[in-house]
Amino acid sequence: MRKVVLVILFTLCLFLVACNNNGSAENDSTNGIEGNKTSETGDEKSEQEVEETSSDKDNKELNEVGDVVNEGLYSVELLKTKEINETLDHGPISLKVIDAKLIKMFDISDEMKVSLEQFFNEEISNDFTYIQLQYNAKNTSDDDITWHRLTNVVADKSEQVDGNDDFLSREFVYDIFAGVEVEYLGGYLMSSSDVNDVRLIFSPVHKNGSYDELSGKLEYNFSF
């Protein structure tokens, strides 16, 4: 139960990053309109400066290397990013690996630090690095299947992370019904920020409710 609560809380915090970006942009746009109505001497140059300032202030998404987001309980910085957008055949599953990001978390509050240590069952430093991986899996068959998604992340052939130590997923979906596509967003703790080559190992695919294997494990490699 503690793990479930933490995952939901932490994912909610990350979800708010995107929501705050959209919401703040709408509020600033409204304020800009009201300012134009009350201003008698404003010109196009002033309006443009205000818009640029608001845009910089509300850019709360990690899109480019060096972007930093401060969410109060913690801050995150994008160290590396890799656009992949590659679709793999995995038996009945059409697996699309979308992107990967290497992210540093720092300025962690005591509250967040305690929660993270409870999740990982180990002491966490005041800053750490993790890989965020986004991928989708679609069951293209007419039968329900069971798939235990990403089982391992191997970084630079020296560090192996269990796929179950994913602290970003809100829930673990193992049964995929016929024709259904499931979206995954995983976070995997790394011992070092010096990550270049990554090996992903996805689990075999089984027929739902049986041990019949429809496809063996699948491996995919990429480099930041």
C-alpha positions as CSV (number, residue, x, y, z in Angstrom):
1,M,0.0,0.0,0.0
2,R,2.8,2.4,0.8
3,K,4.4,1.8,-2.6
4,V,1.1,2.4,-4.4
5,V,0.5,5.7,-2.5
6,L,4.0,6.9,-3.3
7,V,3.7,6.1,-6.9
8,I,0.4,7.9,-7.2
9,L,1.7,10.9,-5.3
10,F,4.9,11.2,-7.3
11,T,3.2,10.7,-10.7
12,L,0.7,13.4,-9.7
13,C,3.5,15.8,-9.0
14,L,5.0,15.1,-12.5
15,F,1.6,15.4,-14.1
16,L,1.2,18.8,-12.5
17,V,4.2,20.0,-14.3
18,A,2.4,19.8,-17.7
19,C,-0.9,21.0,-16.2
20,N,0.7,24.0,-14.6
21,N,2.3,24.9,-17.9
22,N,-1.1,24.9,-19.7
23,G,-2.9,26.6,-16.9
24,S,-0.4,29.3,-16.4
25,A,-0.3,30.1,-20.1
26,E,-4.0,30.6,-20.1
27,N,-3.9,32.9,-17.1
28,D,-1.1,35.0,-18.5
29,S,-3.0,35.3,-21.8
30,T,-6.1,36.6,-20.0
31,N,-4.0,39.0,-17.9
32,G,-2.4,40.3,-21.1
33,I,-5.8,41.0,-22.7
34,E,-7.0,42.9,-19.6
35,G,-3.8,44.9,-19.5
36,N,-4.4,46.0,-23.1
37,K,-7.9,47.2,-22.2
38,T,-6.7,49.4,-19.4
39,S,-3.4,50.6,-20.9
40,E,-3.5,53.9,-22.8
41,T,0.2,54.0,-23.9
42,G,1.1,50.4,-24.5
43,D,2.6,49.5,-27.9
44,E,3.3,46.3,-29.8
45,K,6.9,46.1,-28.5
46,S,5.8,46.2,-24.9
47,E,3.2,43.5,-25.5
48,Q,5.8,41.3,-27.2
49,E,8.2,41.7,-24.2
50,V,5.5,40.7,-21.8
51,E,4.6,37.7,-23.8
52,E,8.2,36.5,-24.1
53,T,8.7,37.0,-20.3
54,S,5.5,35.0,-19.5
55,S,6.6,32.3,-22.0
56,D,10.0,31.9,-20.3
57,K,8.5,31.9,-16.9
58,D,5.9,29.2,-17.6
59,N,8.1,26.8,-19.6
60,K,7.8,24.0,-17.1
61,E,8.3,21.0,-19.3
62,L,11.6,19.2,-19.8
63,N,12.0,19.5,-23.6
64,E,15.6,20.5,-24.1
65,V,18.8,19.6,-22.4
66,G,19.4,22.0,-19.6
67,D,15.7,22.7,-18.9
68,V,15.0,22.9,-15.1
69,V,11.7,22.6,-13.4
70,N,11.2,23.5,-9.7
71,E,8.1,21.9,-8.2
72,G,8.6,22.8,-4.5
73,L,9.2,19.3,-3.2
74,Y,12.0,18.8,-5.7
75,S,13.7,20.1,-8.8
76,V,14.5,18.2,-12.0
77,E,16.9,18.9,-14.8
78,L,17.1,17.3,-18.2
79,L,20.6,16.0,-18.8
80,K,20.1,14.0,-22.0
81,T,17.2,13.2,-24.3
82,K,16.7,10.7,-27.1
83,E,13.8,10.8,-29.6
84,I,13.3,7.2,-30.8
85,N,9.8,6.7,-32.3
86,E,10.5,3.2,-33.5
87,T,7.9,0.4,-33.7
88,L,9.0,-3.2,-33.0
89,D,7.2,-6.4,-33.7
90,H,6.9,-8.4,-30.5
91,G,4.6,-11.3,-31.5
92,P,1.0,-10.0,-31.2
93,I,2.3,-6.8,-29.7
94,S,3.1,-3.7,-31.8
95,L,5.6,-2.1,-29.4
96,K,6.4,1.6,-30.0
97,V,9.4,3.0,-28.2
98,I,8.8,6.7,-28.2
99,D,11.6,8.5,-26.3
100,A,14.0,8.3,-23.4
101,K,15.2,11.1,-21.0
102,L,18.1,11.1,-18.5
103,I,16.9,13.4,-15.7
104,K,18.6,14.6,-12.5
105,M,16.4,15.2,-9.4
106,F,17.8,17.6,-6.8
107,D,16.8,20.0,-4.0
108,I,14.7,17.2,-2.7
109,S,12.6,18.1,0.4
110,D,12.8,16.0,3.5
111,E,9.2,14.8,2.9
112,M,9.9,13.6,-0.6
113,K,13.2,12.1,0.5
114,V,11.5,10.0,3.2
115,S,8.9,8.8,0.7
116,L,11.5,7.8,-1.9
117,E,13.6,5.9,0.7
118,Q,10.5,4.0,1.7
119,F,9.8,3.1,-2.0
120,F,13.4,2.0,-2.8
121,N,14.0,0.6,0.7
122,E,17.4,2.2,0.8
123,E,19.0,5.6,1.6
124,I,18.6,8.2,-1.1
125,S,21.1,11.0,-1.7
126,N,20.0,14.6,-2.0
127,D,20.3,14.3,-5.7
128,F,20.1,11.3,-8.1
129,T,19.7,10.5,-11.8
130,Y,17.0,8.4,-13.4
131,I,16.0,7.3,-16.9
132,Q,12.4,8.1,-18.0
133,L,11.2,5.9,-20.7
134,Q,8.0,6.3,-22.7
135,Y,6.6,3.5,-24.8
136,N,3.2,2.1,-26.0
137,A,2.1,-1.6,-26.5
138,K,-0.8,-2.5,-28.7
139,N,-2.3,-6.0,-28.8
140,T,-2.9,-6.5,-32.5
141,S,-4.4,-10.0,-32.1
142,D,-8.0,-11.1,-31.5
143,D,-7.0,-12.8,-28.2
144,D,-6.2,-11.4,-24.8
145,I,-2.6,-11.6,-23.8
146,T,-0.4,-11.3,-20.7
147,W,2.8,-9.2,-20.9
148,H,5.0,-8.1,-18.0
149,R,6.3,-5.1,-20.0
150,L,9.9,-3.9,-19.4
151,T,11.8,-6.4,-17.2
152,N,15.3,-4.8,-17.1
153,V,17.2,-1.7,-18.0
154,V,20.9,-2.2,-18.5
155,A,23.1,1.0,-18.7
156,D,26.5,0.9,-20.3
157,K,26.7,-2.9,-19.7
158,S,27.6,-2.3,-16.1
159,E,24.4,-1.5,-14.2
160,Q,21.2,-3.5,-14.3
161,V,17.9,-2.2,-13.0
162,D,14.8,-4.3,-12.3
163,G,11.8,-3.2,-14.3
164,N,9.6,-3.6,-11.2
165,D,11.6,-0.8,-9.6
166,D,9.7,1.7,-11.7
167,F,8.7,4.7,-9.6
168,L,6.7,6.6,-12.2
169,S,4.0,4.2,-13.2
170,R,0.6,4.8,-11.7
171,E,-0.3,1.1,-12.1
172,F,1.3,-2.0,-13.6
173,V,-0.8,-3.3,-16.5
174,Y,0.0,-7.0,-17.3
175,D,-3.2,-8.1,-19.1
176,I,-3.8,-6.5,-22.5
177,F,-7.2,-7.2,-24.1
178,A,-7.6,-7.8,-27.8
179,G,-7.1,-4.6,-29.9
180,V,-6.2,-2.5,-26.9
181,E,-3.2,-0.1,-26.7
182,V,-1.6,0.6,-23.4
183,E,0.7,3.6,-22.7
184,Y,3.7,3.3,-20.4
185,L,5.8,5.9,-18.7
186,G,8.6,4.4,-16.5
187,G,11.3,5.8,-14.2
188,Y,14.4,3.8,-13.4
189,L,17.0,5.0,-10.8
190,M,20.6,5.1,-12.0
191,S,23.7,5.1,-9.8
192,S,25.5,7.5,-12.1
193,S,24.6,10.4,-14.4
194,D,27.2,9.1,-16.9
195,V,24.8,7.0,-19.0
196,N,25.4,6.6,-22.7
197,D,24.4,3.2,-24.0
198,V,21.1,1.6,-22.8
199,R,19.8,-1.9,-23.3
200,L,16.1,-2.6,-22.8
201,I,14.8,-6.1,-22.1
202,F,11.1,-6.6,-22.6
203,S,9.3,-9.7,-21.2
204,P,7.9,-12.6,-23.3
205,V,4.3,-12.5,-24.4
206,H,1.9,-15.2,-23.2
207,K,-1.6,-16.2,-24.0
208,N,-3.9,-14.9,-21.3
209,G,-4.7,-17.4,-18.7
210,S,-2.1,-20.0,-19.8
211,Y,1.6,-20.6,-20.1
212,D,1.6,-20.7,-23.9
213,E,4.4,-18.4,-25.0
214,L,3.5,-16.3,-28.1
215,S,6.8,-14.4,-28.3
216,G,10.1,-14.7,-26.4
217,K,11.8,-11.8,-24.7
218,L,12.7,-8.8,-26.8
219,E,15.8,-6.6,-26.6
220,Y,16.3,-3.1,-27.8
221,N,19.4,-0.9,-27.7
222,F,19.9,2.8,-28.0
223,S,22.4,5.5,-27.2
224,F,21.9,9.0,-25.8
